[in-house]
Amino acid sequence: MIGAQHMAEPVRTDKEQRRLIRMAETISKALPYMRRHNDATFVVKYGGHAMTDPKLGDLVARDVVLMKQVGMNPVVVHGGGPQINKMLDRVGIKSTFVNGLRVTDAATMEIVEMVLAGSINKAIVADINECGGIAVGICGKDGNLILARKVTEMRDPKTGELLKVDLKQVGEPAKINVMVLEQLRRADVIPVVAPIGFGVDDELTYNINADTSAGAIAGAMRAKRLLFLTDVPGVLDKDGKLIEDMTVEQARALIADGTISGGMIPKVENCIDAVNRGVEAAVIMDGRVPHALLLEVFTEAGIGTMVTRT
């Protein structure tokens, strides 16, 4: 009768047994990092190919939920350039860019807000919730989370010269209301933030670069890490090899000698700014790698390029 009450366990092959042991060893090796990062805030800038590939998007959502489950406090800040471009094309609005920033008039701003705070934000929230997390989607206008100042000048990435610009309703963070995110943290909720905000000097809505927003939020929250998911392995040297670690001083030197150039300059400058504001480290990493977040957070080698103060 005893045998009838308990179904026989399937016999595992040696190969399957070794696979399970390796899995257990991997989880065991992550334990020190779980303890080290307990109750720490990690700001994740979610963008690039991972946002447009459903399989990678699902893995990012799973990683974020796991981070929350083991006691960390992830905050997701997302972009959405390709999706905005698609919607603007659909309604017949042509975009112009100045050094990578979209000139955003009132009509364009309506579409930007609709796409960022609407469809993209809620899709990311749905992905996280489907993976067992509890996420809430907000934008910088909610609770005055991000108050913005109009961008009036920017640095030419080729010459370094400071140029006067009029990008219409394009802003940069002037103030972050941390209380909004702290309330969500205390409620055990994962915030998903769309980077638009009210003007600090007017009542306009501003389109804010997602990298800049993530850096400002990480700095204001004194986050342990700022993690940029991108479509590149990280910062490369002049031989095309990955630079795994660099200080703020080294990063500035690499910008000055042209090693860091083009679109990588603002990303590195956001890392520098966040670290100078009190973030322990900022990492530029390849979001196309499956489970990139877990590899960075729970392994010694990490992934991508880490920027630290010293």
C-alpha positions in Angstrom: 0.0 0.0 0.0 2.8 2.4 0.8 4.2 1.9 -2.6 0.8 2.6 -4.1 0.5 5.9 -2.2 3.7 7.3 -3.5 4.4 7.6 -7.2 7.8 6.5 -8.1 10.3 9.4 -8.7 11.5 9.5 -12.3 15.1 8.3 -12.6 17.5 11.2 -13.4 20.3 10.6 -15.8 23.9 11.5 -14.8 23.8 14.4 -17.3 20.7 15.8 -15.8 22.0 15.4 -12.3 25.2 17.3 -13.2 23.1 20.1 -14.8 21.0 20.4 -11.6 24.2 20.5 -9.4 25.7 23.2 -11.6 22.4 25.2 -11.2 22.5 24.8 -7.4 26.2 25.9 -7.4 25.3 29.0 -9.4 22.6 29.9 -7.0 24.9 29.3 -4.0 27.6 31.5 -5.5 25.1 34.4 -5.8 24.3 34.3 -2.1 27.1 36.7 -1.0 25.9 39.3 -3.5 22.3 38.9 -2.4 23.5 39.7 1.2 25.7 42.6 0.0 22.9 44.2 -2.0 20.1 43.7 0.4 17.9 46.8 0.6 20.1 48.6 -1.9 18.6 50.7 -4.7 19.5 49.8 -8.3 18.3 52.2 -11.1 18.0 50.3 -14.4 17.9 52.4 -17.6 16.0 50.1 -19.9 16.4 50.8 -23.6 18.0 49.5 -26.8 17.3 46.1 -28.5 16.1 44.6 -25.2 13.0 46.8 -25.5 12.1 45.7 -29.0 12.9 42.0 -28.7 10.0 40.2 -26.8 12.3 37.4 -25.6 14.9 39.7 -24.2 12.2 41.9 -22.7 10.8 38.9 -20.8 14.3 38.1 -19.5 14.8 41.7 -18.3 11.4 41.6 -16.5 12.4 38.3 -14.8 15.7 39.7 -13.7 14.1 42.8 -12.2 11.5 40.7 -10.4 14.3 38.4 -9.0 16.2 41.5 -7.8 13.2 42.6 -5.9 12.5 39.1 -4.5 16.0 38.8 -3.0 15.6 42.2 -1.2 16.9 44.8 -3.6 15.0 47.9 -4.7 15.0 48.2 -8.5 13.8 51.3 -10.2 13.2 51.1 -14.0 13.6 54.2 -16.2 12.8 53.6 -19.9 13.3 55.2 -23.2 11.3 54.6 -26.4 12.9 56.4 -29.4 12.0 53.8 -32.1 8.4 53.5 -30.9 8.0 57.3 -30.9 9.5 57.4 -34.4 7.0 54.9 -35.6 4.0 56.7 -34.2 5.2 60.1 -35.5 5.5 58.6 -39.0 2.0 57.2 -38.7 0.5 60.6 -37.9 2.7 62.4 -40.5 4.9 64.4 -38.1 8.5 64.7 -39.3 11.3 64.6 -36.6 14.5 66.6 -36.6 17.4 65.9 -34.3 20.2 68.0 -32.9 23.2 65.9 -31.6 20.9 63.0 -30.9 18.1 65.0 -29.1 14.7 65.2 -30.8 13.4 68.7 -31.4 10.0 68.5 -29.6 7.3 71.0 -30.5 3.9 70.9 -28.9 2.4 68.5 -31.5 5.4 66.1 -31.1 5.3 66.4 -27.3 1.7 65.0 -27.4 2.9 61.9 -29.3 6.0 61.5 -27.1 3.9 61.6 -23.9 1.3 59.2 -25.4 3.9 56.7 -26.4 6.3 56.9 -23.4 3.8 57.3 -20.5 1.1 55.2 -22.3 1.9 52.2 -24.4 5.5 51.6 -23.6 5.3 52.2 -19.9 2.2 50.0 -19.4 3.8 47.2 -21.6 6.8 47.1 -19.3 4.6 47.1 -16.2 2.6 44.2 -17.7 5.8 42.2 -18.4 7.0 42.6 -14.8 3.6 41.8 -13.3 3.3 38.7 -15.5 6.7 37.5 -14.1 5.3 37.7 -10.5 6.4 41.2 -9.6 4.2 44.2 -8.6 5.1 47.2 -10.8 3.5 50.6 -11.0 4.0 52.8 -14.1 4.5 56.5 -13.5 5.9 59.4 -15.5 8.0 62.3 -14.2 4.8 64.5 -14.0 3.2 62.2 -11.4 3.8 63.7 -8.0 6.2 66.1 -9.6 8.7 63.3 -9.7 10.9 65.1 -12.3 10.9 68.9 -12.6 12.7 69.9 -15.7 14.5 72.9 -17.0 14.5 73.7 -20.7 17.7 72.7 -22.5 19.3 75.9 -24.0 22.8 74.7 -24.7 24.6 71.5 -25.4 28.1 70.3 -26.2 29.1 69.4 -29.7 30.3 65.7 -29.5 33.0 66.2 -32.1 34.5 69.5 -31.0 33.4 69.8 -27.4 32.2 73.3 -28.1 29.2 74.5 -26.1 26.4 75.5 -28.5 23.3 77.5 -28.0 20.2 75.4 -29.1 16.4 75.7 -29.2 15.0 72.2 -28.9 11.5 73.5 -28.0 10.0 71.2 -25.2 13.2 69.3 -24.5 14.3 69.5 -20.8 16.9 68.2 -18.4 16.2 67.3 -14.8 16.3 70.2 -12.4 14.8 68.5 -9.3 13.9 64.9 -8.4 11.1 64.4 -5.8 12.5 61.3 -4.2 9.5 61.0 -1.8 7.4 59.6 -4.7 9.8 56.7 -5.2 10.4 56.2 -1.5 6.6 55.7 -1.0 6.6 53.0 -3.7 9.6 51.3 -2.2 7.9 51.2 1.2 4.9 49.7 -0.5 7.2 47.0 -2.0 6.4 48.1 -5.5 8.7 48.3 -8.5 8.5 51.8 -10.1 8.6 52.0 -13.9 9.3 55.6 -14.9 8.7 57.4 -18.2 11.1 60.3 -18.7 8.8 63.3 -19.1 8.2 66.1 -16.6 6.7 69.5 -15.9 8.9 72.6 -16.2 10.3 74.0 -13.0 9.9 77.6 -14.4 6.7 77.1 -16.5 3.7 74.8 -16.9 5.0 73.1 -20.1 5.6 69.3 -20.4 9.2 68.4 -21.3 10.7 65.5 -23.2 13.7 64.4 -21.1 16.5 62.1 -22.3 16.0 58.7 -20.5 19.8 58.3 -19.8 19.8 61.7 -18.1 16.7 61.0 -16.2 18.0 57.7 -14.9 21.3 59.3 -13.8 19.4 62.1 -12.0 17.1 59.7 -10.2 20.0 57.4 -9.2 21.9 60.4 -7.9 19.0 61.8 -5.9 18.3 58.3 -4.4 22.0 57.7 -3.6 21.5 54.4 -5.5 24.1 51.7 -5.1 24.2 51.1 -8.9 23.1 52.8 -12.1 22.8 50.2 -14.8 22.5 51.2 -18.5 21.2 48.5 -20.8 22.5 49.4 -24.3 23.2 47.8 -27.6 27.0 47.8 -27.1 29.3 45.7 -24.9 30.4 48.8 -23.0 33.1 51.4 -23.4 35.8 50.2 -25.9 39.5 51.3 -26.1 41.1 52.3 -29.3 41.8 48.7 -30.2 38.1 47.8 -29.8 38.6 45.9 -26.5 36.2 46.3 -23.6 37.3 48.6 -20.8 35.9 46.8 -17.7 36.6 49.4 -15.1 37.5 53.1 -15.0 37.5 56.0 -12.6 35.9 59.3 -13.2 39.3 60.8 -13.9 40.2 58.1 -16.4 36.8 58.5 -18.1 37.3 62.2 -18.6 40.8 61.5 -20.0 39.3 59.0 -22.5 36.8 61.6 -23.6 39.5 64.2 -24.0 41.7 62.0 -26.1 38.9 60.8 -28.4 38.7 57.2 -27.2 35.2 57.8 -26.0 33.3 59.6 -28.8 29.9 60.1 -30.4 26.9 58.8 -28.6 29.0 57.2 -25.9 30.0 60.6 -24.5 26.6 61.5 -23.0 26.3 58.0 -21.5 29.7 58.2 -19.8 29.0 61.8 -18.7 25.7 60.6 -17.1 27.8 57.9 -15.3 30.3 60.5 -14.1 27.5 62.8 -12.9 25.7 60.0 -11.0 28.9 58.8 -9.3 29.7 62.4 -8.3 26.2 62.7 -6.8 26.8 59.7 -4.5 26.0 56.6 -6.6 28.6 53.8 -5.7 29.1 52.8 -9.4 27.5 53.2 -12.8 27.7 50.4 -15.5 27.2 50.6 -19.2 26.4 47.1 -20.4 25.1 45.0 -23.3 21.3 44.5 -22.9 21.4 42.1 -25.8 23.1 39.5 -23.5 20.4 37.2 -21.9 20.2 37.9 -18.1 22.6 40.8 -18.4 21.3 42.3 -15.1 21.9 39.1 -13.2 25.4 38.7 -14.6 26.3 42.2 -13.5 24.7 42.1 -10.0 25.4 38.5 -8.9 28.8 37.6 -10.4 32.3 38.8 -9.5 33.3 39.5 -13.1 30.1 41.4 -14.0 29.5 42.6 -17.5 30.2 45.8 -19.3 32.1 48.9 -18.2 31.9 50.1 -14.6 32.6 53.7 -13.7 33.5 54.6 -10.1 34.8 57.7 -8.3 38.2 56.2 -7.5 
